Amino acid sequence: MSQLHIVFDNPVIPTNTGNAIRTAAVMGATLHLIEPLGFNFDDKHLKRAGLDYHDLADLRIHPNFEACMAALPDSRVFAFTTQAKRWFTDVAYRDGDVLLFGTEPTGLPDAHRTHPRITSEVRIPMVPARRSMNLSNAASTAAFEAWRQLGFDGAV
């Protein structure tokens, strides 16, 4: 089965992370969270959004960005940002790829967006004059495109 990695850099809204836990679980992806987190795992909104999928998801928490990148040494890293020119659908995704998303209020910090480990910056198309998509929706959109390209490996 192919392995995709979804990374949330400093997420602050618990329902977005709960939704991502569920998305990762149903597609067999690994969800990585980079601290600090804007919530704790006792948060009722996180539990409600993730429902009973917490035990089915491969969830890893990293103390900082460098630790997360070190845990994924051979992976290509695609930074999702509204500042990118390239659409996420223009990527030919491979097993082991990382889909990196920034924090809800501000997106990826410049130091992470331009980090040497970043393979490419990509964006999800939107109509003009819109700030951005909801984090969990953006992650689902991107992850399912990558999984589709991998032939929905492992799906029934």
N, CA, C and O atoms as a GROMACS GRO file, in nm:
protein
  624
    1MET      N    1   0.085  -0.118   0.000
    1MET     CA    2   0.000   0.000   0.000
    1MET      C    3   0.089   0.124   0.000
    1MET      O    4   0.190   0.129   0.070
    2SER      N    5   0.051   0.223  -0.078
    2SER     CA    6   0.129   0.346  -0.084
    2SER      C    7   0.114   0.424   0.046
    2SER      O    8   0.018   0.406   0.122
    3GLN      N    9   0.210   0.512   0.070
    3GLN     CA   10   0.209   0.589   0.193
    3GLN      C   11   0.223   0.737   0.161
    3GLN      O   12   0.328   0.782   0.114
    4LEU      N   13   0.118   0.812   0.187
    4LEU     CA   14   0.124   0.957   0.176
    4LEU      C   15   0.136   1.016   0.316
    4LEU      O   16   0.093   0.956   0.414
    5HIS      N   17   0.195   1.135   0.322
    5HIS     CA   18   0.210   1.205   0.450
    5HIS      C   19   0.144   1.342   0.438
    5HIS      O   20   0.173   1.418   0.347
    6ILE      N   21   0.056   1.371   0.532
    6ILE     CA   22  -0.007   1.502   0.542
    6ILE      C   23   0.053   1.568   0.665
    6ILE      O   24   0.054   1.510   0.773
    7VAL      N   25   0.104   1.690   0.649
    7VAL     CA   26   0.168   1.760   0.761
    7VAL      C   27   0.094   1.891   0.786
    7VAL      O   28   0.075   1.971   0.694
    8PHE      N   29   0.054   1.911   0.910
    8PHE     CA   30  -0.003   2.038   0.954
    8PHE      C   31   0.102   2.107   1.041
    8PHE      O   32   0.142   2.055   1.146
    9ASP      N   33   0.147   2.224   0.998
    9ASP     CA   34   0.247   2.301   1.069
    9ASP      C   35   0.176   2.395   1.166
    9ASP      O   36   0.115   2.493   1.125
   10ASN      N   37   0.186   2.365   1.295
   10ASN     CA   38   0.127   2.445   1.402
   10ASN      C   39  -0.024   2.467   1.388
   10ASN      O   40  -0.069   2.581   1.390
   11PRO      N   41  -0.103   2.361   1.375
   11PRO     CA   42  -0.248   2.380   1.364
   11PRO      C   43  -0.306   2.437   1.492
   11PRO      O   44  -0.259   2.408   1.602
   12VAL      N   45  -0.410   2.521   1.477
   12VAL     CA   46  -0.469   2.585   1.594
   12VAL      C   47  -0.619   2.557   1.610
   12VAL      O   48  -0.673   2.580   1.718
   13ILE      N   49  -0.686   2.510   1.507
   13ILE     CA   50  -0.830   2.486   1.515
   13ILE      C   51  -0.854   2.336   1.529
   13ILE      O   52  -0.826   2.260   1.436
   14PRO      N   53  -0.904   2.292   1.643
   14PRO     CA   54  -0.916   2.149   1.668
   14PRO      C   55  -1.004   2.073   1.570
   14PRO      O   56  -0.974   1.958   1.536
   15THR      N   57  -1.112   2.134   1.522
   15THR     CA   58  -1.198   2.061   1.429
   15THR      C   59  -1.127   2.032   1.297
   15THR      O   60  -1.152   1.929   1.235
   16ASN      N   61  -1.039   2.121   1.254
   16ASN     CA   62  -0.963   2.093   1.132
   16ASN      C   63  -0.873   1.972   1.150
   16ASN      O   64  -0.864   1.887   1.061
   17THR      N   65  -0.808   1.963   1.263
   17THR     CA   66  -0.721   1.848   1.289
   17THR      C   67  -0.804   1.722   1.306
   17THR      O   68  -0.764   1.616   1.259
   18GLY      N   69  -0.917   1.732   1.372
   18GLY     CA   70  -1.006   1.616   1.385
   18GLY      C   71  -1.051   1.565   1.249
   18GLY      O   72  -1.053   1.445   1.225
   19ASN      N   73  -1.088   1.658   1.161
   19ASN     CA   74  -1.128   1.618   1.026
   19ASN      C   75  -1.011   1.553   0.952
   19ASN      O   76  -1.030   1.455   0.880
   20ALA      N   77  -0.891   1.606   0.969
   20ALA     CA   78  -0.773   1.550   0.902
   20ALA      C   79  -0.740   1.412   0.957
   20ALA      O   80  -0.693   1.326   0.883
   21ILE      N   81  -0.763   1.390   1.085
   21ILE     CA   82  -0.742   1.257   1.143
   21ILE      C   83  -0.832   1.157   1.073
   21ILE      O   84  -0.789   1.047   1.037
   22ARG      N   85  -0.955   1.196   1.054
   22ARG     CA   86  -1.050   1.107   0.986
   22ARG      C   87  -1.010   1.084   0.840
   22ARG      O   88  -1.015   0.971   0.791
   23THR      N   89  -0.970   1.189   0.770
   23THR     CA   90  -0.926   1.176   0.631
   23THR      C   91  -0.805   1.084   0.621
   23THR      O   92  -0.802   0.994   0.537
   24ALA      N   93  -0.707   1.105   0.707
   24ALA     CA   94  -0.587   1.020   0.706
   24ALA      C   95  -0.624   0.874   0.732
   24ALA      O   96  -0.571   0.784   0.667
   25ALA      N   97  -0.714   0.852   0.825
   25ALA     CA   98  -0.754   0.715   0.858
   25ALA      C   99  -0.821   0.644   0.741
   25ALA      O  100  -0.790   0.528   0.713
   26VAL      N  101  -0.912   0.713   0.671
   26VAL     CA  102  -0.987   0.645   0.565
   26VAL      C  103  -0.903   0.621   0.440
   26VAL      O  104  -0.938   0.536   0.358
   27MET      N  105  -0.793   0.694   0.425
   27MET     CA  106  -0.711   0.672   0.306
   27MET      C  107  -0.577   0.607   0.339
   27MET      O  108  -0.496   0.585   0.248
   28GLY      N  109  -0.552   0.578   0.464
   28GLY     CA  110  -0.427   0.512   0.502
   28GLY      C  111  -0.306   0.602   0.499
   28GLY      O  112  -0.193   0.554   0.489
   29ALA      N  113  -0.326   0.733   0.507
   29ALA     CA  114  -0.215   0.829   0.510
   29ALA      C  115  -0.167   0.847   0.654
   29ALA      O  116  -0.236   0.810   0.749
   30THR      N  117  -0.049   0.904   0.667
   30THR     CA  118   0.003   0.940   0.798
   30THR      C  119  -0.017   1.091   0.817
   30THR      O  120   0.019   1.169   0.729
   31LEU      N  121  -0.073   1.130   0.930
   31LEU     CA  122  -0.091   1.271   0.962
   31LEU      C  123   0.017   1.311   1.061
   31LEU      O  124   0.031   1.251   1.167
   32HIS      N  125   0.095   1.413   1.025
   32HIS     CA  126   0.201   1.466   1.111
   32HIS      C  127   0.157   1.604   1.160
   32HIS      O  128   0.113   1.687   1.081
   33LEU      N  129   0.170   1.628   1.289
   33LEU     CA  130   0.138   1.758   1.347
   33LEU      C  131   0.267   1.815   1.406
   33LEU      O  132   0.338   1.748   1.479
   34ILE      N  133   0.295   1.941   1.372
   34ILE     CA  134   0.414   2.008   1.423
   34ILE      C  135   0.372   2.102   1.535
   34ILE      O  136   0.285   2.187   1.517
   35GLU      N  137   0.435   2.086   1.651
   35GLU     CA  138   0.406   2.171   1.766
   35GLU      C  139   0.468   2.309   1.747
   35GLU      O  140   0.563   2.326   1.670
   36PRO      N  141   0.414   2.409   1.819
   36PRO     CA  142   0.307   2.397   1.916
   36PRO      C  143   0.170   2.383   1.850
   36PRO      O  144   0.145   2.436   1.741
   37LEU      N  145   0.084   2.311   1.919
   37LEU     CA  146  -0.053   2.294   1.874
   37LEU      C  147  -0.140   2.395   1.947
   37LEU      O  148  -0.112   2.429   2.062
   38GLY      N  149  -0.243   2.443   1.883
   38GLY     CA  150  -0.332   2.542   1.944
   38GLY      C  151  -0.445   2.479   2.023
   38GLY      O  152  -0.546   2.544   2.048
   39PHE      N  153  -0.430   2.354   2.063
   39PHE     CA  154  -0.534   2.279   2.134
   39PHE      C  155  -0.467   2.161   2.201
   39PHE      O  156  -0.349   2.134   2.180
   40ASN      N  157  -0.544   2.089   2.282
   40ASN     CA  158  -0.493   1.963   2.336
   40ASN      C  159  -0.586   1.852   2.292
   40ASN      O  160  -0.696   1.877   2.242
   41PHE      N  161  -0.543   1.730   2.309
   41PHE     CA  162  -0.620   1.617   2.257
   41PHE      C  163  -0.742   1.583   2.341
   41PHE      O  164  -0.815   1.489   2.309
   42ASP      N  165  -0.764   1.656   2.447
   42ASP     CA  166  -0.887   1.640   2.524
   42ASP      C  167  -0.997   1.731   2.472
   42ASP      O  168  -1.112   1.722   2.517
   43ASP      N  169  -0.965   1.817   2.376
   43ASP     CA  170  -1.061   1.912   2.322
   43ASP      C  171  -1.182   1.839   2.264
   43ASP      O  172  -1.167   1.749   2.181
   44LYS      N  173  -1.302   1.879   2.307
   44LYS     CA  174  -1.424   1.811   2.262
   44LYS      C  175  -1.447   1.828   2.112
   44LYS      O  176  -1.503   1.738   2.048
   45HIS      N  177  -1.406   1.941   2.056
   45HIS     CA  178  -1.424   1.963   1.913
   45HIS      C  179  -1.334   1.871   1.830
   45HIS      O  180  -1.374   1.821   1.725
   46LEU      N  181  -1.214   1.849   1.879
   46LEU     CA  182  -1.122   1.757   1.812
   46LEU      C  183  -1.178   1.616   1.815
   46LEU      O  184  -1.180   1.547   1.714
   47LYS      N  185  -1.224   1.575   1.931
   47LYS     CA  186  -1.280   1.440   1.945
   47LYS      C  187  -1.405   1.423   1.857
   47LYS      O  188  -1.423   1.319   1.793
   48ARG      N  189  -1.489   1.524   1.855
   48ARG     CA  190  -1.613   1.515   1.777
   48ARG      C  191  -1.584   1.506   1.628
   48ARG      O  192  -1.646   1.426   1.557
   49ALA      N  193  -1.490   1.587   1.580
   49ALA     CA  194  -1.458   1.586   1.437
   49ALA      C  195  -1.391   1.456   1.396
   49ALA      O  196  -1.416   1.404   1.287
   50GLY      N  197  -1.305   1.402   1.482
   50GLY     CA  198  -1.235   1.279   1.450
   50GLY      C  199  -1.316   1.154   1.478
   50GLY      O  200  -1.281   1.045   1.434
   51LEU      N  201  -1.425   1.172   1.553
   51LEU     CA  202  -1.513   1.062   1.591
   51LEU      C  203  -1.432   0.944   1.643
   51LEU      O  204  -1.344   0.961   1.727
   52ASP      N  205  -1.460   0.827   1.594
   52ASP     CA  206  -1.390   0.709   1.644
   52ASP      C  207  -1.272   0.670   1.555
   52ASP      O  208  -1.228   0.555   1.557
   53TYR      N  209  -1.221   0.763   1.477
   53TYR     CA  210  -1.112   0.735   1.385
   53TYR      C  211  -0.974   0.759   1.446
   53TYR      O  212  -0.874   0.726   1.383
   54HIS      N  213  -0.966   0.814   1.565
   54HIS     CA  214  -0.838   0.843   1.627
   54HIS      C  215  -0.753   0.717   1.638
   54HIS      O  216  -0.632   0.721   1.612
   55ASP      N  217  -0.814   0.606   1.675
   55ASP     CA  218  -0.739   0.480   1.689
   55ASP      C  219  -0.704   0.418   1.555
   55ASP      O  220  -0.620   0.329   1.550
   56LEU      N  221  -0.768   0.461   1.448
   56LEU     CA  222  -0.744   0.405   1.315
   56LEU      C  223  -0.642   0.486   1.235
   56LEU      O  224  -0.596   0.440   1.130
   57ALA      N  225  -0.609   0.603   1.282
   57ALA     CA  226  -0.518   0.692   1.208
   57ALA      C  227  -0.375   0.675   1.256
   57ALA      O  228  -0.349   0.646   1.373
   58ASP      N  229  -0.283   0.692   1.163
   58ASP     CA  230  -0.140   0.696   1.195
   58ASP      C  231  -0.107   0.843   1.219
   58ASP      O  232  -0.090   0.920   1.124
   59LEU      N  233  -0.098   0.881   1.344
   59LEU     CA  234  -0.078   1.020   1.384
   59LEU      C  235   0.056   1.033   1.454
   59LEU      O  236   0.088   0.957   1.545
   60ARG      N  237   0.135   1.130   1.409
   60ARG     CA  238   0.266   1.154   1.469
   60ARG      C  239   0.280   1.302   1.502
   60ARG      O  240   0.243   1.388   1.422
   61ILE      N  241   0.332   1.330   1.618
   61ILE     CA  242   0.350   1.468   1.663
   61ILE      C  243   0.498   1.496   1.675
   61ILE      O  244   0.574   1.418   1.733
   62HIS      N  245   0.540   1.609   1.619
   62HIS     CA  246   0.681   1.648   1.617
   62HIS      C  247   0.699   1.778   1.694
   62HIS      O  248   0.613   1.866   1.687
   63PRO      N  249   0.808   1.791   1.769
   63PRO     CA  250   0.826   1.912   1.851
   63PRO      C  251   0.854   2.038   1.772
   63PRO      O  252   0.834   2.148   1.822
   64ASN      N  253   0.901   2.023   1.646
   64ASN     CA  254   0.929   2.141   1.563
   64ASN      C  255   0.941   2.098   1.417
   64ASN      O  256   0.938   1.979   1.385
   65PHE      N  257   0.956   2.196   1.330
   65PHE     CA  258   0.961   2.171   1.186
   65PHE      C  259   1.079   2.084   1.148
   65PHE      O  260   1.065   1.989   1.071
   66GLU      N  261   1.196   2.114   1.203
   66GLU     CA  262   1.316   2.036   1.170
   66GLU      C  263   1.301   1.890   1.209
   66GLU      O  264   1.345   1.801   1.136
   67ALA      N  265   1.240   1.863   1.322
   67ALA     CA  266   1.220   1.724   1.366
   67ALA      C  267   1.127   1.650   1.270
   67ALA      O  268   1.147   1.532   1.241
   68CYS      N  269   1.026   1.719   1.222
   68CYS     CA  270   0.933   1.659   1.126
   68CYS      C  271   1.006   1.626   0.996
   68CYS      O  272   0.991   1.516   0.942
   69MET      N  273   1.084   1.720   0.947
   69MET     CA  274   1.158   1.697   0.822
   69MET      C  275   1.259   1.583   0.840
   69MET      O  276   1.280   1.504   0.748
   70ALA      N  277   1.322   1.576   0.956
   70ALA     CA  278   1.418   1.469   0.983
   70ALA      C  279   1.350   1.332   0.986
   70ALA      O  280   1.412   1.230   0.952
   71ALA      N  281   1.224   1.329   1.026
   71ALA     CA  282   1.148   1.203   1.031
   71ALA      C  283   1.106   1.156   0.891
   71ALA      O  284   1.062   1.042   0.874
   72LEU      N  285   1.119   1.243   0.792
   72LEU     CA  286   1.080   1.212   0.654
   72LEU      C  287   1.197   1.241   0.560
   72LEU      O  288   1.182   1.321   0.468
   73PRO      N  289   1.312   1.179   0.582
   73PRO     CA  290   1.435   1.220   0.513
   73PRO      C  291   1.438   1.198   0.362
   73PRO      O  292   1.506   1.272   0.291
   74ASP      N  293   1.368   1.099   0.314
   74ASP     CA  294   1.375   1.066   0.172
   74ASP      C  295   1.252   1.109   0.093
   74ASP      O  296   1.236   1.072  -0.023
   75SER      N  297   1.166   1.186   0.155
   75SER     CA  298   1.039   1.224   0.093
   75SER      C  299   1.049   1.357   0.020
   75SER      O  300   1.123   1.447   0.060
   76ARG      N  301   0.972   1.367  -0.088
   76ARG     CA  302   0.954   1.497  -0.152
   76ARG      C  303   0.850   1.573  -0.070
   76ARG      O  304   0.754   1.514  -0.021
   77VAL      N  305   0.870   1.703  -0.055
   77VAL     CA  306   0.781   1.785   0.028
   77VAL      C  307   0.718   1.894  -0.059
   77VAL      O  308   0.788   1.976  -0.117
   78PHE      N  309   0.585   1.892  -0.066
   78PHE     CA  310   0.511   1.992  -0.142
   78PHE      C  311   0.443   2.087  -0.044
   78PHE      O  312   0.356   2.048   0.033
   79ALA      N  313   0.485   2.213  -0.049
   79ALA     CA  314   0.432   2.316   0.039
   79ALA      C  315   0.310   2.380  -0.027
   79ALA      O  316   0.321   2.439  -0.135
   80PHE      N  317   0.196   2.370   0.038
   80PHE     CA  318   0.073   2.429  -0.014
   80PHE      C  319   0.063   2.573   0.035
   80PHE      O  320   0.063   2.598   0.156
   81THR      N  321   0.055   2.666  -0.060
   81THR     CA  322   0.052   2.806  -0.026
   81THR      C  323  -0.022   2.884  -0.135
   81THR      O  324  -0.013   2.851  -0.253
   82THR      N  325  -0.093   2.985  -0.094
   82THR     CA  326  -0.163   3.070  -0.191
   82THR      C  327  -0.064   3.153  -0.273
   82THR      O  328  -0.102   3.213  -0.374
   83GLN      N  329   0.062   3.157  -0.231
   83GLN     CA  330   0.164   3.235  -0.302
   83GLN      C  331   0.226   3.159  -0.419
   83GLN      O  332   0.300   3.218  -0.499
   84ALA      N  333   0.198   3.030  -0.432
   84ALA     CA  334   0.258   2.949  -0.538
   84ALA      C  335   0.194   2.980  -0.673
   84ALA      O  336   0.080   3.025  -0.681
   85LYS      N  337   0.269   2.954  -0.777
   85LYS     CA  338   0.218   2.970  -0.914
   85LYS      C  339   0.170   2.835  -0.969
   85LYS      O  340   0.080   2.832  -1.052
   86ARG      N  341   0.230   2.726  -0.924
   86ARG     CA  342   0.203   2.592  -0.977
   86ARG      C  343   0.080   2.532  -0.908
   86ARG      O  344   0.068   2.538  -0.785
   87TRP      N  345  -0.009   2.474  -0.986
   87TRP     CA  346  -0.126   2.407  -0.928
   87TRP      C  347  -0.086   2.269  -0.876
   87TRP      O  348   0.002   2.203  -0.931
   88PHE      N  349  -0.151   2.229  -0.770
   88PHE     CA  350  -0.122   2.099  -0.708
   88PHE      C  351  -0.153   1.983  -0.801
   88PHE      O  352  -0.096   1.875  -0.784
   89THR      N  353  -0.240   2.001  -0.898
   89THR     CA  354  -0.274   1.895  -0.992
   89THR      C  355  -0.168   1.878  -1.100
   89THR      O  356  -0.174   1.782  -1.178
   90ASP      N  357  -0.070   1.968  -1.107
   90ASP     CA  358   0.038   1.956  -1.203
   90ASP      C  359   0.152   1.868  -1.152
   90ASP      O  360   0.249   1.844  -1.224
   91VAL      N  361   0.141   1.819  -1.032
   91VAL     CA  362   0.242   1.732  -0.972
   91VAL      C  363   0.208   1.587  -1.003
   91VAL      O  364   0.092   1.547  -0.995
   92ALA      N  365   0.309   1.509  -1.039
   92ALA     CA  366   0.294   1.364  -1.052
   92ALA      C  367   0.338   1.305  -0.917
   92ALA      O  368   0.457   1.284  -0.893
   93TYR      N  369   0.241   1.279  -0.831
   93TYR     CA  370   0.271   1.235  -0.695
   93TYR      C  371   0.327   1.093  -0.695
   93TYR      O  372   0.295   1.010  -0.780
   94ARG      N  373   0.412   1.069  -0.594
   94ARG     CA  374   0.475   0.938  -0.576
   94ARG      C  375   0.454   0.890  -0.434
   94ARG      O  376   0.425   0.968  -0.342
   95ASP      N  377   0.469   0.761  -0.418
   95ASP     CA  378   0.462   0.700  -0.286
   95ASP      C  379   0.562   0.770  -0.193
   95ASP      O  380   0.677   0.791  -0.230
   96GLY      N  381   0.517   0.805  -0.074
   96GLY     CA  382   0.603   0.869   0.024
   96GLY      C  383   0.603   1.020   0.022
   96GLY      O  384   0.668   1.083   0.106
   97ASP      N  385   0.531   1.082  -0.072
   97ASP     CA  386   0.529   1.228  -0.080
   97ASP      C  387   0.465   1.290   0.045
   97ASP      O  388   0.381   1.230   0.112
   98VAL      N  389   0.508   1.412   0.073
   98VAL     CA  390   0.460   1.490   0.187
   98VAL      C  391   0.382   1.609   0.136
   98VAL      O  392   0.428   1.683   0.048
   99LEU      N  393   0.261   1.628   0.190
   99LEU     CA  394   0.176   1.744   0.159
   99LEU      C  395   0.177   1.833   0.284
   99LEU      O  396   0.119   1.797   0.386
  100LEU      N  397   0.242   1.947   0.275
  100LEU     CA  398   0.266   2.035   0.388
  100LEU      C  399   0.171   2.154   0.385
  100LEU      O  400   0.161   2.224   0.284
  101PHE      N  401   0.102   2.176   0.498
  101PHE     CA  402   0.006   2.286   0.511
  101PHE      C  403   0.040   2.369   0.633
  101PHE      O  404   0.083   2.316   0.736
  102GLY      N  405   0.020   2.500   0.622
  102GLY     CA  406   0.049   2.591   0.732
  102GLY      C  407  -0.067   2.607   0.828
  102GLY      O  408  -0.174   2.548   0.811
  103THR      N  409  -0.043   2.688   0.929
  103THR     CA  410  -0.143   2.713   1.032
  103THR      C  411  -0.261   2.790   0.974
  103THR      O  412  -0.247   2.862   0.875
  104GLU      N  413  -0.376   2.775   1.036
  104GLU     CA  414  -0.499   2.831   0.982
  104GLU      C  415  -0.496   2.983   0.965
  104GLU      O  416  -0.533   3.031   0.858
  105PRO      N  417  -0.455   3.060   1.064
  105PRO     CA  418  -0.468   3.204   1.044
  105PRO      C  419  -0.369   3.266   0.946
  105PRO      O  420  -0.400   3.367   0.883
  106THR      N  421  -0.249   3.206   0.931
  106THR     CA  422  -0.145   3.274   0.854
  106THR      C  423  -0.079   3.191   0.745
  106THR      O  424  -0.003   3.246   0.666
  107GLY      N  425  -0.104   3.063   0.738
  107GLY     CA  426  -0.037   2.978   0.640
  107GLY      C  427   0.103   2.942   0.685
  107GLY      O  428   0.138   2.956   0.802
  108LEU      N  429   0.183   2.895   0.591
  108LEU     CA  430   0.321   2.856   0.622
  108LEU      C  431   0.408   2.978   0.644
  108LEU      O  432   0.400   3.075   0.568
  109PRO      N  433   0.491   2.976   0.748
  109PRO     CA  434   0.586   3.086   0.763
  109PRO      C  435   0.688   3.080   0.649
  109PRO      O  436   0.717   2.972   0.596
  110ASP      N  437   0.743   3.194   0.610
  110ASP     CA  438   0.838   3.201   0.499
  110ASP      C  439   0.954   3.104   0.518
  110ASP      O  440   0.998   3.042   0.421
  111ALA      N  441   1.005   3.090   0.639
  111ALA     CA  442   1.119   3.002   0.664
  111ALA      C  443   1.085   2.856   0.633
  111ALA      O  444   1.174   2.781   0.591
  112HIS      N  445   0.962   2.816   0.651
  112HIS     CA  446   0.922   2.678   0.621
  112HIS      C  447   0.885   2.664   0.473
  112HIS      O  448   0.915   2.563   0.411
  113ARG      N  449   0.821   2.764   0.420
  113ARG     CA  450   0.780   2.763   0.279
  113ARG      C  451   0.900   2.757   0.186
  113ARG      O  452   0.894   2.696   0.079
  114THR      N  453   1.010   2.821   0.225
  114THR     CA  454   1.130   2.827   0.141
  114THR      C  455   1.243   2.740   0.193
  114THR      O  456   1.357   2.753   0.149
  115HIS      N  457   1.213   2.652   0.287
  115HIS     CA  458   1.312   2.562   0.346
  115HIS      C  459   1.377   2.476   0.237
  115HIS      O  460   1.310   2.441   0.140
  116PRO      N  461   1.504   2.441   0.251
  116PRO     CA  462   1.572   2.360   0.150
  116PRO      C  463   1.507   2.224   0.123
  116PRO      O  464   1.528   2.167   0.016
  117ARG      N  465   1.430   2.171   0.216
  117ARG     CA  466   1.364   2.042   0.196
  117ARG      C  467   1.240   2.052   0.106
  117ARG      O  468   1.190   1.950   0.060
  118ILE      N  469   1.192   2.173   0.080
  118ILE     CA  470   1.072   2.189  -0.002
  118ILE      C  471   1.105   2.157  -0.147
  118ILE      O  472   1.194   2.218  -0.207
  119THR      N  473   1.033   2.062  -0.202
  119THR     CA  474   1.050   2.022  -0.341
  119THR      C  475   0.988   2.125  -0.433
  119THR      O  476   1.046   2.164  -0.534
  120SER      N  477   0.869   2.170  -0.397
  120SER     CA  478   0.796   2.266  -0.479
  120SER      C  479   0.685   2.328  -0.396
  120SER      O  480   0.629   2.265  -0.306
  121GLU      N  481   0.656   2.454  -0.427
  121GLU     CA  482   0.538   2.520  -0.371
  121GLU      C  483   0.424   2.499  -0.469
  121GLU      O  484   0.442   2.514  -0.590
  122VAL      N  485   0.307   2.465  -0.417
  122VAL     CA  486   0.190   2.442  -0.502
  122VAL      C  487   0.069   2.510  -0.440
  122VAL      O  488   0.067   2.544  -0.322
  123ARG      N  489  -0.033   2.528  -0.523
  123ARG     CA  490  -0.155   2.592  -0.475
  123ARG      C  491  -0.277   2.518  -0.525
  123ARG      O  492  -0.271   2.446  -0.625
  124ILE      N  493  -0.386   2.536  -0.455
  124ILE     CA  494  -0.516   2.487  -0.498
  124ILE      C  495  -0.586   2.605  -0.564
  124ILE      O  496  -0.596   2.712  -0.504
  125PRO      N  497  -0.634   2.588  -0.687
  125PRO     CA  498  -0.697   2.700  -0.757
  125PRO      C  499  -0.821   2.753  -0.684
  125PRO      O  500  -0.898   2.676  -0.625
  126MET      N  501  -0.836   2.883  -0.688
  126MET     CA  502  -0.954   2.949  -0.631
  126MET      C  503  -0.988   3.069  -0.718
  126MET      O  504  -0.905   3.117  -0.794
  127VAL      N  505  -1.110   3.115  -0.707
  127VAL     CA  506  -1.145   3.238  -0.777
  127VAL      C  507  -1.074   3.354  -0.708
  127VAL      O  508  -1.036   3.343  -0.591
  128PRO      N  509  -1.055   3.466  -0.779
  128PRO     CA  510  -0.982   3.580  -0.721
  128PRO      C  511  -1.050   3.637  -0.596
  128PRO      O  512  -1.169   3.618  -0.573
  129ALA      N  513  -0.969   3.708  -0.518
  129ALA     CA  514  -1.014   3.782  -0.401
  129ALA      C  515  -1.066   3.693  -0.288
  129ALA      O  516  -1.150   3.734  -0.209
  130ARG      N  517  -1.015   3.571  -0.282
  130ARG     CA  518  -1.046   3.480  -0.170
  130ARG      C  519  -0.916   3.453  -0.096
  130ARG      O  520  -0.812   3.434  -0.158
  131ARG      N  521  -0.923   3.452   0.035
  131ARG     CA  522  -0.802   3.436   0.116
  131ARG      C  523  -0.745   3.296   0.105
  131ARG      O  524  -0.628   3.279   0.069
  132SER      N  525  -0.826   3.194   0.136
  132SER     CA  526  -0.779   3.056   0.130
  132SER      C  527  -0.894   2.962   0.162
  132SER      O  528  -1.000   3.002   0.208
  133MET      N  529  -0.869   2.834   0.136
  133MET     CA  530  -0.966   2.731   0.173
  133MET      C  531  -0.950   2.696   0.320
  133MET      O  532  -0.848   2.727   0.382
  134ASN      N  533  -1.051   2.632   0.375
  134ASN     CA  534  -1.041   2.576   0.508
  134ASN      C  535  -0.930   2.471   0.508
  134ASN      O  536  -0.916   2.396   0.411
  135LEU      N  537  -0.852   2.465   0.614
  135LEU     CA  538  -0.735   2.377   0.621
  135LEU      C  539  -0.770   2.230   0.597
  135LEU      O  540  -0.705   2.164   0.516
  136SER      N  541  -0.869   2.179   0.666
  136SER     CA  542  -0.900   2.036   0.649
  136SER      C  543  -0.956   2.008   0.510
  136SER      O  544  -0.932   1.901   0.455
  137ASN      N  545  -1.029   2.103   0.452
  137ASN     CA  546  -1.078   2.085   0.315
  137ASN      C  547  -0.963   2.087   0.215
  137ASN      O  548  -0.961   2.006   0.122
  138ALA      N  549  -0.869   2.177   0.233
  138ALA     CA  550  -0.753   2.184   0.144
  138ALA      C  551  -0.671   2.056   0.153
  138ALA      O  552  -0.629   2.002   0.050
  139ALA      N  553  -0.649   2.007   0.273
  139ALA     CA  554  -0.572   1.884   0.291
  139ALA      C  555  -0.643   1.765   0.227
  139ALA      O  556  -0.579   1.682   0.163
  140SER      N  557  -0.774   1.757   0.243
  140SER     CA  558  -0.851   1.648   0.182
  140SER      C  559  -0.845   1.656   0.030
  140SER      O  560  -0.825   1.555  -0.037
  141THR      N  561  -0.863   1.775  -0.024
  141THR     CA  562  -0.858   1.795  -0.169
  141THR      C  563  -0.724   1.748  -0.224
  141THR      O  564  -0.719   1.673  -0.322
  142ALA      N  565  -0.617   1.791  -0.162
  142ALA     CA  566  -0.483   1.755  -0.209
  142ALA      C  567  -0.453   1.608  -0.188
  142ALA      O  568  -0.401   1.541  -0.278
  143ALA      N  569  -0.484   1.556  -0.072
  143ALA     CA  570  -0.452   1.416  -0.041
  143ALA      C  571  -0.527   1.320  -0.132
  143ALA      O  572  -0.470   1.220  -0.176
  144PHE      N  573  -0.652   1.349  -0.161
  144PHE     CA  574  -0.727   1.259  -0.248
  144PHE      C  575  -0.679   1.267  -0.393
  144PHE      O  576  -0.687   1.167  -0.465
  145GLU      N  577  -0.630   1.382  -0.437
  145GLU     CA  578  -0.571   1.390  -0.571
  145GLU      C  579  -0.443   1.305  -0.575
  145GLU      O  580  -0.422   1.230  -0.671
  146ALA      N  581  -0.360   1.316  -0.475
  146ALA     CA  582  -0.237   1.236  -0.472
  146ALA      C  583  -0.271   1.087  -0.467
  146ALA      O  584  -0.210   1.007  -0.539
  147TRP      N  585  -0.366   1.050  -0.385
  147TRP     CA  586  -0.406   0.909  -0.372
  147TRP      C  587  -0.468   0.859  -0.503
  147TRP      O  588  -0.444   0.745  -0.543
  148ARG      N  589  -0.546   0.944  -0.568
  148ARG     CA  590  -0.604   0.905  -0.697
  148ARG      C  591  -0.494   0.874  -0.797
  148ARG      O  592  -0.501   0.774  -0.868
  149GLN      N  593  -0.392   0.960  -0.801
  149GLN     CA  594  -0.282   0.935  -0.893
  149GLN      C  595  -0.208   0.806  -0.861
  149GLN      O  596  -0.150   0.744  -0.950
  150LEU      N  597  -0.210   0.766  -0.736
  150LEU     CA  598  -0.146   0.640  -0.695
  150LEU      C  599  -0.240   0.522  -0.711
  150LEU      O  600  -0.212   0.412  -0.662
  151GLY      N  601  -0.352   0.544  -0.779
  151GLY     CA  602  -0.447   0.436  -0.807
  151GLY      C  603  -0.533   0.396  -0.690
  151GLY      O  604  -0.582   0.283  -0.684
  152PHE      N  605  -0.552   0.488  -0.596
  152PHE     CA  606  -0.628   0.459  -0.473
  152PHE      C  607  -0.576   0.330  -0.410
  152PHE      O  608  -0.653   0.244  -0.366
  153ASP      N  609  -0.443   0.318  -0.406
  153ASP     CA  610  -0.380   0.199  -0.353
  153ASP      C  611  -0.430   0.165  -0.213
  153ASP      O  612  -0.430   0.250  -0.124
  154GLY      N  613  -0.474   0.042  -0.195
  154GLY     CA  614  -0.525  -0.005  -0.066
  154GLY      C  615  -0.673   0.011  -0.047
  154GLY      O  616  -0.728  -0.040   0.051
  155ALA      N  617  -0.740   0.081  -0.139
  155ALA     CA  618  -0.885   0.106  -0.125
  155ALA      C  619  -0.965  -0.018  -0.168
  155ALA      O  620  -0.920  -0.100  -0.248
  156VAL      N  621  -1.084  -0.027  -0.114
  156VAL     CA  622  -1.177  -0.133  -0.154
  156VAL      C  623  -1.293  -0.071  -0.230
  156VAL      O  624  -1.383  -0.143  -0.274
   0.00000   0.00000   0.00000
